[in-house]
Amino acid sequence: MRYFMRLSYRGAAYCGWQIQPHDPSVQQTIEQALATLLRCPTPLTGAGRTDTGVNAAMMMAHFDAERPIADLPLFVHSLNGILPRDIAVYALMPVHDDAHARFDATSRTYKYFTHTAKSPFLYPLSWQCRPGLDYPLMNQAAARLLQVDDFTSFSKLHTDVKTNRCRVTHAAWSREGEQWVFTITADRFLRNMVRAVVGTLVDVGNHKITIQRFDEIVAQRDRSQAGTSMPGHGLFLWNITYPYPVP
């Protein structure tokens, strides 16, 4: 029986979503909890692979159980009792056997949070930047991403993907209370892509590069030409959509 799981996590304590040989990951932590409750090894497949320190306000994943889970709310409660405080499971839902949390997703949305005034409360989940970034200019550059199909310039090198093509449908900075937030939606994302995009847009906002130079960086398909990769603590996987209902 296959189940979809909706969860969230803070990424500070983990090497990312995906299991790594020597560092704790979100995937490994949940798999261990599932194995305890189901009393057998239970592989978990996530909708994406967040990097070290990156957070997820919403992550979807699926796993297979040998027998139907009789009481889903009780199972979720028990699972949360085993998991650490920085991982929370909200709901489980039975799905058809070929449903896939990663391959069936039609879009994913990330948000990158920034703030300017020093704050002990915002810092753990937001990047402190200097005042005076040119957000209208940054939005001009961000709008160019909707016309791009190859994001090699913003991808980590030597990854195992077959293509660096993505379709971005939204990319913009907006003011949300005390913070400026960059929101980007696409059908898929490459490793390190959002943090590299944000770093390059910050270079635009600091007037280190022009809009024309931003276009040239995209066209060169060379990661070394783009901006720095931003710290992971300000980045959230925010939403994932599917062509069918999810929990």
Residue frames relative to the residue before (quaternion, step in Angstrom):
aa qw qx qy qz dx dy dz
M 1.0000 0.0000 0.0000 0.0000 0.00 0.00 0.00
R 0.2327 -0.7896 0.5538 0.1251 3.59 -0.76 1.01
Y 0.1080 -0.7910 0.6014 0.0299 3.53 -1.08 0.86
F 0.2894 -0.6944 0.6288 0.1967 3.50 -1.21 0.70
M 0.1625 -0.7793 0.6029 0.0529 3.54 -1.09 0.87
R 0.1548 -0.7517 0.6325 0.1045 3.58 -1.01 0.86
L 0.0899 0.8104 -0.5650 0.1263 3.56 -0.75 1.08
S 0.1521 -0.7479 0.6271 0.1556 3.55 -1.35 0.01
Y 0.0133 -0.8052 0.5928 0.0051 3.54 -1.25 0.37
R 0.3700 -0.6402 0.6167 0.2699 3.48 -1.40 0.34
G 0.3565 -0.8101 0.4369 0.1605 3.53 -0.71 1.07
A 0.4049 0.7708 -0.4466 0.2062 3.61 1.24 -0.22
A 0.7497 0.4230 -0.2222 0.4578 3.59 0.93 -0.84
Y 0.7183 0.4680 -0.2239 0.4635 3.58 1.28 -0.14
C 0.5194 -0.6335 0.4834 0.3086 3.53 -1.25 0.52
G 0.7131 -0.3407 0.2234 0.5705 3.56 1.33 0.06
W 0.7202 -0.4124 0.3075 0.4655 3.55 -1.26 -0.23
Q 0.7513 0.4716 -0.2313 0.3995 3.54 0.70 -1.18
I 0.5666 -0.6081 0.4465 0.3314 3.56 -1.10 0.78
Q 0.0795 -0.7720 0.6306 0.0097 3.55 -1.00 0.98
P 0.6538 -0.5743 0.3180 0.3763 3.61 -1.08 0.66
H 0.8540 0.1835 -0.0395 0.4853 3.58 0.78 -0.97
D 0.7117 0.4128 -0.2533 0.5089 3.62 1.23 0.04
P 0.5392 -0.6305 0.4410 0.3425 3.60 -1.07 0.64
S 0.0859 -0.7838 0.6140 0.0352 3.57 -1.02 0.83
V 0.6215 -0.5347 0.4123 0.3973 3.56 -1.26 0.38
Q 0.6388 0.5442 -0.3223 0.4381 3.58 0.91 -0.93
Q 0.6767 0.4965 -0.2900 0.4599 3.58 0.83 -0.98
T 0.6541 0.5316 -0.3172 0.4347 3.57 0.91 -0.90
I 0.6905 0.4547 -0.2835 0.4860 3.58 0.93 -0.87
E 0.6202 0.5452 -0.3518 0.4408 3.60 0.97 -0.75
Q 0.6415 0.5192 -0.3249 0.4619 3.59 0.99 -0.78
A 0.6558 0.5001 -0.3098 0.4731 3.58 1.01 -0.80
L 0.6400 0.5166 -0.3213 0.4693 3.59 1.00 -0.80
A 0.6482 0.5249 -0.3175 0.4511 3.58 0.96 -0.86
T 0.6202 0.5416 -0.3380 0.4558 3.58 1.07 -0.71
L 0.7290 0.4336 -0.2469 0.4687 3.59 0.87 -0.94
L 0.7489 0.3915 -0.2136 0.4902 3.58 0.95 -0.87
R 0.3449 -0.7906 0.4438 0.2429 3.55 1.39 -0.16
C 0.7159 0.2869 -0.2829 0.5702 3.53 1.00 0.91
P 0.6188 -0.5296 0.3994 0.4207 3.63 -1.12 0.46
T 0.0472 -0.8160 0.5750 -0.0360 3.57 -0.85 1.04
P 0.2266 -0.7905 0.5549 0.1258 3.61 -0.11 1.23
L 0.1877 -0.7761 0.5985 0.0655 3.54 -1.10 0.84
T 0.1513 -0.7900 0.5906 0.0643 3.59 -0.86 0.98
G 0.2287 -0.8039 0.5388 0.1051 3.57 -0.67 1.13
A 0.6072 -0.5734 0.4206 0.3545 3.54 -1.30 0.37
G 0.7991 0.0116 0.0056 0.6011 3.58 1.23 -0.35
R 0.3954 -0.7007 0.5438 0.2385 3.54 -1.35 0.03
T 0.1450 -0.8047 0.5710 0.0728 3.57 0.02 1.24
D 0.4948 -0.6805 0.4689 0.2688 3.55 -1.14 0.75
T 0.7485 -0.3778 0.3014 0.4540 3.54 -1.36 0.05
G 0.8491 0.1796 -0.1474 0.4744 3.55 -0.89 0.99
V 0.5564 0.6104 -0.3971 0.4003 3.60 1.23 -0.20
N 0.3542 -0.7534 0.5281 0.1678 3.55 -1.07 0.87
A 0.1779 -0.7544 0.6143 0.1479 3.55 -1.31 0.22
A 0.2641 -0.7341 0.6064 0.1539 3.56 -0.71 1.10
M 0.7750 0.0211 -0.0267 0.6310 3.56 1.25 -0.55
M 0.0672 0.7430 -0.6635 0.0573 3.51 -0.89 1.02
M 0.1867 -0.7489 0.6241 0.1214 3.54 -1.11 0.75
A 0.0277 0.7830 -0.6200 0.0416 3.56 -1.10 0.73
H 0.1713 -0.7760 0.5890 0.1467 3.57 -1.23 0.27
F 0.0333 -0.7649 0.6429 0.0234 3.53 -1.30 0.51
D 0.3630 -0.7144 0.5583 0.2149 3.55 -1.30 0.38
A 0.1587 -0.7673 0.6166 0.0770 3.56 -1.01 0.90
E 0.5375 -0.6444 0.4370 0.3238 3.57 -0.99 0.79
R 0.7834 0.1299 -0.0610 0.6048 3.58 1.13 -0.73
P 0.6093 -0.5540 0.4052 0.3969 3.60 -1.13 0.54
I 0.4053 -0.6818 0.5539 0.2531 3.57 -1.09 0.74
A 0.4065 -0.7764 0.4295 0.2180 3.57 -0.42 1.24
D 0.8054 0.1287 -0.0241 0.5781 3.58 0.87 -0.96
L 0.2476 -0.8201 0.4973 0.1369 3.58 -0.02 1.28
P 0.6565 0.4953 -0.3457 0.4519 3.69 0.80 -0.79
L 0.6498 0.5013 -0.3204 0.4731 3.60 0.99 -0.78
F 0.6324 0.5270 -0.3326 0.4600 3.58 1.00 -0.80
V 0.6429 0.5119 -0.3192 0.4718 3.60 0.95 -0.86
H 0.6423 0.5198 -0.3207 0.4630 3.58 0.96 -0.87
S 0.6740 0.4901 -0.2948 0.4675 3.59 0.90 -0.89
L 0.6335 0.5357 -0.3255 0.4537 3.57 1.02 -0.83
N 0.6747 0.4848 -0.2953 0.4717 3.58 0.93 -0.87
G 0.6066 0.5593 -0.3519 0.4420 3.57 1.15 -0.50
I 0.6806 0.4585 -0.2765 0.5002 3.57 1.20 -0.54
L 0.6678 0.5285 -0.3032 0.4275 3.57 0.97 -0.87
P 0.5489 -0.5995 0.4591 0.3585 3.61 -1.17 0.52
R 0.6999 -0.5104 0.3185 0.3850 3.56 -1.29 0.38
D 0.6968 0.4902 -0.2889 0.4368 3.59 1.10 -0.53
I 0.6804 0.3461 -0.2982 0.5730 3.59 1.28 0.36
A 0.0001 0.8008 -0.5982 0.0292 3.58 -0.85 0.99
V 0.2001 -0.7436 0.6275 0.1149 3.56 -0.98 0.93
Y 0.2456 -0.8118 0.5200 0.1017 3.58 -0.80 1.05
A 0.8221 -0.0798 0.1019 0.5544 3.59 0.92 -0.80
L 0.1690 -0.7307 0.6496 0.1247 3.52 -1.34 0.49
M 0.0262 -0.7959 0.6049 0.0018 3.54 -1.14 0.65
P 0.4017 -0.6963 0.5264 0.2768 3.62 -0.82 0.87
V 0.0591 -0.7893 0.6111 -0.0005 3.57 -1.01 0.87
H 0.6429 -0.5054 0.3789 0.4331 3.57 -1.25 0.18
D 0.6776 -0.5791 0.2952 0.3441 3.53 -1.14 0.74
D 0.7351 0.3906 -0.2542 0.4924 3.61 1.10 -0.45
A 0.3764 0.6978 -0.5108 0.3325 3.62 1.21 0.31
H 0.0854 -0.8165 0.5709 -0.0060 3.57 -0.94 0.91
A 0.4528 -0.7284 0.4497 0.2494 3.56 -0.63 1.17
R 0.7253 0.4231 -0.2461 0.4842 3.58 1.02 -0.72
F 0.7741 0.4045 -0.2129 0.4380 3.57 0.60 -1.14
D 0.6708 0.4956 -0.3081 0.4577 3.61 1.13 -0.47
A 0.5080 0.6563 -0.4270 0.3590 3.61 1.19 -0.30
T 0.2841 -0.7837 0.5334 0.1435 3.58 -0.88 0.96
S 0.7956 -0.0373 -0.0019 0.6047 3.60 1.18 -0.41
R 0.1482 -0.7470 0.6407 0.0979 3.50 -1.34 0.45
T 0.1575 -0.7786 0.6021 0.0805 3.57 -1.09 0.75
Y 0.1072 -0.7652 0.6329 0.0485 3.54 -1.02 0.92
K 0.1331 -0.7495 0.6394 0.1082 3.54 -1.26 0.53
Y 0.1341 -0.7560 0.6339 0.0925 3.55 -1.11 0.78
F 0.2173 -0.8140 0.5342 0.0693 3.57 -0.59 1.23
T 0.0183 -0.7855 0.6184 -0.0131 3.58 -1.00 0.92
H 0.0315 -0.7686 0.6373 0.0455 3.55 -1.30 0.39
T 0.4011 -0.7400 0.4935 0.2189 3.58 -1.18 0.49
A 0.7147 0.4065 -0.2607 0.5060 3.63 0.88 -0.88
K 0.5468 -0.6269 0.4422 0.3354 3.57 -0.95 0.89
S 0.0782 0.7992 -0.5871 0.1025 3.57 -0.84 1.01
P 0.3545 -0.7370 0.5305 0.2231 3.59 -0.73 1.00
F 0.6615 0.5127 -0.3036 0.4554 3.60 1.23 -0.34
L 0.6977 0.4459 -0.2755 0.4883 3.59 1.00 -0.76
Y 0.5690 0.6730 -0.3767 0.2852 3.58 0.97 -0.89
P 0.6921 0.5028 -0.3469 0.3846 3.65 0.65 -0.90
L 0.7929 0.2525 -0.1166 0.5421 3.59 1.16 -0.55
S 0.7267 0.3197 -0.2165 0.5681 3.58 1.18 0.45
W 0.3926 -0.7219 0.5245 0.2229 3.58 -1.11 0.73
Q 0.3215 -0.7440 0.5520 0.1961 3.59 -0.82 1.00
C 0.0442 -0.7944 0.6056 -0.0125 3.57 -0.72 1.12
R 0.5843 -0.5737 0.4225 0.3885 3.57 -1.22 0.32
P 0.5563 -0.5964 0.4444 0.3707 3.62 -1.11 0.56
G 0.7252 0.4945 -0.3133 0.3625 3.54 -1.29 0.32
L 0.3670 0.7108 -0.5230 0.2941 3.62 1.15 0.25
D 0.4100 -0.7137 0.5216 0.2247 3.57 -1.02 0.86
Y 0.1639 -0.8445 0.5037 0.0796 3.57 0.19 1.29
P 0.6095 0.5269 -0.3839 0.4512 3.67 0.94 -0.59
L 0.6620 0.4856 -0.3108 0.4788 3.60 0.98 -0.77
M 0.6281 0.5295 -0.3286 0.4661 3.57 1.04 -0.78
N 0.6607 0.4955 -0.3132 0.4689 3.58 1.03 -0.70
Q 0.5782 0.5524 -0.3772 0.4672 3.58 1.14 -0.52
A 0.6742 0.4780 -0.2895 0.4828 3.56 0.95 -0.90
A 0.6446 0.5341 -0.3257 0.4394 3.59 0.93 -0.88
A 0.6246 0.5529 -0.3424 0.4323 3.60 1.02 -0.76
R 0.5790 0.5932 -0.3754 0.4146 3.59 1.15 -0.54
L 0.5923 0.6106 -0.3638 0.3794 3.58 1.13 -0.65
L 0.6020 0.5727 -0.3583 0.4258 3.58 1.16 -0.49
Q 0.6868 0.4500 -0.2722 0.5017 3.57 1.30 -0.34
V 0.5890 0.5848 -0.3461 0.4374 3.58 1.34 -0.03
D 0.1329 -0.7947 0.5820 0.1100 3.60 -1.07 0.64
D 0.7285 0.3369 -0.2209 0.5541 3.61 1.24 -0.30
F 0.1039 -0.8349 0.5404 0.0002 3.58 -0.53 1.24
T 0.1631 0.8198 -0.5287 0.1475 3.57 1.09 0.70
S 0.6319 0.5629 -0.3333 0.4156 3.61 1.01 -0.77
F 0.7524 0.3522 -0.1925 0.5223 3.58 1.21 -0.45
S 0.5723 0.6035 -0.3715 0.4126 3.59 1.23 0.30
K 0.5177 -0.5983 0.5090 0.3391 3.53 -1.13 0.67
L 0.4968 -0.6833 0.4540 0.2831 3.57 -1.00 0.83
H 0.8505 0.2164 -0.1480 0.4559 3.53 -1.35 0.44
T 0.3178 0.7202 -0.5483 0.2822 3.57 0.82 1.00
D 0.5463 -0.6577 0.4273 0.2939 3.56 -1.27 0.31
V 0.4303 0.7024 -0.4724 0.3135 3.62 1.19 0.32
K 0.4861 -0.6846 0.4688 0.2742 3.56 -1.16 0.61
T 0.8008 0.0954 -0.0421 0.5898 3.59 1.18 -0.47
N 0.3209 -0.7366 0.5629 0.1941 3.57 -1.18 0.60
R 0.4360 0.6960 -0.4560 0.3428 3.57 1.20 0.45
C 0.0340 0.7697 -0.6340 0.0664 3.54 -0.98 0.99
R 0.2684 -0.7410 0.5882 0.1817 3.56 -1.21 0.48
V 0.1546 -0.7966 0.5825 0.0480 3.57 -0.37 1.30
T 0.1572 -0.8127 0.5576 0.0613 3.59 -0.81 1.02
H 0.7867 0.0739 -0.0679 0.6092 3.59 1.24 -0.21
A 0.1655 0.7593 -0.6185 0.1167 3.58 -1.01 0.84
A 0.3256 0.7493 -0.5094 0.2702 3.60 -0.36 1.20
W 0.3784 -0.6698 0.5936 0.2362 3.50 -1.35 0.54
S 0.0330 0.7883 -0.6139 0.0263 3.58 -1.09 0.75
R 0.4624 -0.6610 0.5170 0.2861 3.55 -1.22 0.55
E 0.0150 0.7808 -0.6232 0.0425 3.57 -0.81 1.03
G 0.8081 -0.1678 0.0577 0.5617 3.56 -0.08 1.32
E 0.8234 -0.1482 0.1476 0.5275 3.58 -0.71 -1.12
Q 0.7232 0.4692 -0.2202 0.4564 3.56 1.21 -0.30
W 0.2888 -0.6645 0.6484 0.2337 3.49 -1.41 0.36
V 0.1051 -0.8191 0.5639 -0.0123 3.54 -0.78 1.11
F 0.2339 -0.7445 0.6096 0.1395 3.55 -0.99 0.91
T 0.0810 -0.7952 0.6008 0.0046 3.56 -0.77 1.10
I 0.0308 0.7958 -0.6017 0.0617 3.56 -0.86 1.00
T 0.0910 -0.7829 0.6153 0.0116 3.55 -0.98 0.99
A 0.1060 0.7830 -0.6046 0.1005 3.56 -0.97 0.89
D 0.6129 -0.5447 0.4127 0.3966 3.54 -1.28 0.23
R 0.7815 -0.0534 0.0371 0.6206 3.58 1.19 -0.57
F 0.2192 -0.7633 0.5917 0.1385 3.57 -1.28 0.35
L 0.4015 -0.6908 0.5509 0.2410 3.53 -1.20 0.64
R 0.6512 -0.5031 0.3802 0.4223 3.57 -1.24 0.31
N 0.8499 0.1230 -0.1264 0.4965 3.55 -0.92 1.02
M 0.3933 0.7771 -0.4406 0.2174 3.59 1.30 -0.10
V 0.7058 0.4679 -0.2966 0.4416 3.60 0.70 -1.01
R 0.6718 0.4957 -0.3100 0.4548 3.60 0.89 -0.85
A 0.6478 0.4942 -0.3241 0.4807 3.60 1.09 -0.63
V 0.6184 0.5283 -0.3388 0.4730 3.59 1.04 -0.73
V 0.6667 0.4952 -0.3075 0.4645 3.59 0.86 -0.94
G 0.6517 0.5238 -0.3225 0.4438 3.60 0.91 -0.85
T 0.6687 0.4822 -0.2966 0.4820 3.57 1.01 -0.78
L 0.6381 0.5099 -0.3270 0.4754 3.60 1.04 -0.72
V 0.6121 0.5281 -0.3523 0.4715 3.60 1.07 -0.64
D 0.6075 0.5314 -0.3525 0.4736 3.61 1.07 -0.64
V 0.6191 0.5127 -0.3347 0.4918 3.59 1.07 -0.68
G 0.6938 0.4944 -0.2757 0.4453 3.57 0.88 -0.97
N 0.6761 0.4498 -0.2775 0.5133 3.57 1.21 -0.51
H 0.4215 -0.7250 0.4318 0.3321 3.59 1.35 0.01
K 0.3410 0.7242 -0.5177 0.3020 3.55 1.10 0.74
I 0.7770 0.0978 -0.0676 0.6182 3.56 1.16 -0.61
T 0.4543 -0.6765 0.5147 0.2666 3.57 -1.23 0.51
I 0.6698 -0.4473 0.3899 0.4463 3.53 -1.34 0.08
Q 0.6304 0.5308 -0.3368 0.4554 3.58 0.99 -0.80
R 0.6609 0.4930 -0.3100 0.4733 3.58 0.94 -0.84
F 0.5952 0.5551 -0.3570 0.4585 3.59 1.06 -0.70
D 0.6538 0.5048 -0.3055 0.4737 3.58 0.93 -0.88
E 0.6467 0.5191 -0.3207 0.4577 3.58 0.99 -0.82
I 0.6271 0.5400 -0.3337 0.4515 3.60 0.99 -0.83
V 0.6486 0.5079 -0.3191 0.4686 3.57 0.93 -0.88
A 0.6994 0.4956 -0.2719 0.4374 3.57 0.86 -1.00
Q 0.6387 0.5635 -0.3289 0.4078 3.61 1.09 -0.67
R 0.2054 -0.8149 0.5164 0.1646 3.60 1.22 -0.47
D 0.5166 0.5996 -0.4020 0.4605 3.53 1.01 0.98
R 0.3896 -0.7600 0.4694 0.2240 3.59 -0.36 1.23
S 0.6264 0.5672 -0.3476 0.4063 3.61 1.02 -0.67
Q 0.6444 0.5306 -0.3220 0.4467 3.60 1.20 -0.38
A 0.6412 0.5449 -0.3228 0.4332 3.60 1.16 -0.52
G 0.6837 -0.5123 0.3473 0.3866 3.55 -1.32 0.15
T 0.7046 -0.4570 0.3381 0.4247 3.53 -1.35 0.09
S 0.4975 -0.6164 0.5123 0.3317 3.55 -1.23 0.44
M 0.3934 -0.7503 0.4844 0.2182 3.58 -0.65 1.10
P 0.6284 -0.5380 0.3900 0.4044 3.62 -1.17 0.47
G 0.5393 -0.6796 0.4062 0.2870 3.55 -1.00 0.85
H 0.6027 0.6285 -0.3709 0.3226 3.60 1.04 -0.66
G 0.6735 0.4947 -0.3066 0.4557 3.62 1.18 -0.37
L 0.6466 0.5553 -0.2947 0.4320 3.57 1.30 -0.23
F 0.0629 -0.7887 0.6115 -0.0024 3.55 -1.02 0.95
L 0.3268 -0.6211 0.6679 0.2478 3.50 -1.19 0.70
W 0.1917 -0.8679 0.4567 0.0369 3.54 -0.36 1.31
N 0.8090 -0.0791 0.0938 0.5748 3.57 0.95 -0.82
I 0.0977 -0.7595 0.6411 0.0511 3.54 -1.25 0.59
T 0.1503 -0.8010 0.5735 0.0833 3.59 -0.88 0.89
Y 0.1574 -0.7690 0.6171 0.0553 3.52 -1.27 0.67
P 0.5353 -0.6348 0.4422 0.3391 3.60 -1.18 0.39
Y 0.7239 0.2979 -0.2131 0.5847 3.59 1.30 0.20
P 0.6530 -0.5195 0.3583 0.4188 3.63 -1.18 0.38
V 0.0875 -0.7606 0.6416 0.0466 3.55 -1.18 0.74
P 0.6405 -0.5670 0.3404 0.3903 3.60 -1.15 0.46
